[in-house]
């Protein structure tokens, strides 16, 4: 079994809807064990367990959520140098354009040595059916790629 971790934060519920779509897509893959956790509930053991990672956050003040930043703060030093090459992708619920949140997550991911395997999905404004479809496809692609050994 391959291990896929989804870590997200939601306050209004928008990012939670995106995370549910990502999870639904990922669950369709055979041979992949999945953990879908809120950022405050995910920790070092979860991150060390995974072989691929999906990160979701609302855009807060042009940045990622404090909860996702807290996840990074709690896991970086205990796992420093251990996750080089970990495939990851990002999904964002943005009231603005979401690009700064993506940029800052990418900067942190670079510090971990992770490898982006898909463009970030940014849902701008009200969550649309197309956003949910794109997030479901993102989850499916990540899980299938992991199961097939692409990532």
Protein Blocks (a to p, Z undefined) as FASTA:
>chain_A
ZZdddddddfklmmmmmmmmmmmmmmmpghiacddddfklpcfklmmmpmbdcdddddee
hiacfklmmmmmmmmmmmgoklgoiacddddddfblommmmmmmmmmmmmnopacfbdcd
ddehjadfklmmmmmmmmmmmmmmmmnomZZ
